[in-house]
Each structure stands twice: as structure tokens, then as C-alpha cells.
Amino acid sequence: VELDTACRADGGALEALVRQLDFFGAAPPCGVGADIPRWEITVEDGAQRKTVTLLDDGSLGATGWPALLEHLRSAS
């Protein structure tokens, strides 16, 4: 699913989540397990582009990544 925040009413909220996470500077915790659901998220902002993989194994805790994942799930 591709989301252009400039074309969405909730675009500002999504951009705020990305900023709060320091998406381009931070990395989510890594997990292990072939049977764990994975989410690949790519964010482009001008010349910056980064892809992270989130494992939905409960290890994300209160890191802020679950809020981004939930927002993306509800937007798709």
C-alpha cells in the first residue's frame, strides 16, 4: 500500500508519528522467527528514503512503532 501524506486528511498525523520516531535516525528492535508477521515500511521525504522491517511479535512495546503500525493498518 502506498500512502501520499499530501493527499490524505490524516497526512499530518502520519508525518507527526514519523517525526516522533525519528524514523530516519532510529531503528526498531530486531526479532527472530520465520512464523512472525512482518511489516516492511518505507518512508520517502525529499531526498531521504529508508525502509525498516517490523516484526509483530510483541517486542515493540511502548517504543512508538506500534502507533505507526496501527495508523498504517487503519489507513490501508
Summary of the structure (lengths in Angstrom):
residues: 76
radius of gyration: 12.4
end to end distance: 6.5
largest distance: 36.1
contacts: 159
relative contact order: 0.24
helix: 33%
strand: 21%
